[in-house]
Amino acid sequence: MNDNPTLGFLLHDVARLLRKRFEQRARCLGLTRSQWQTLAYLRSNEGIHQGGLAEILEIEPITLVRILDKLADRGLIERRQHPTDRRIWLLYVREEAHPLLAEMRELGDLTRGEAFDGIPSEQRDQLFGILTAMKTNLVQACRTPVAEDETKHG
């Protein structure tokens, strides 16, 4: 048996440890992991509707509503009605969240610095290039249906 981790397990472990270390640092911010992840994704996708953000976060819409309620209660996000469809709420980061987002960015930088300790910048650039290409390949592959014989085991 090969004791070397597969790519998937290694990527999963690195991502898990990055989140864990960030959580250790971010505990002082008073946000749960789901709250800071939601806030971070919303910052990059302002004006998105709740269903779209739930899809990006890969969580159920009702779960996102609870998270958004808590962020709204803290004055960090706001919901605005869609201009033509009153059933849709669009999401925005409030000005009050910007200092918190800046702190999150600093904590993220520190965490990434720890992860990249001792790794030369050329190797970092190469890693980002490879992972970006892999992501592009997999996004494209996910748009292609799997052949029926590939879905059967055996």
Summary of the structure (lengths in Angstrom):
residues: 154
radius of gyration: 19.0
end to end distance: 21.0
largest distance: 59.6
contacts: 345
relative contact order: 0.10
helix: 67%
strand: 7%
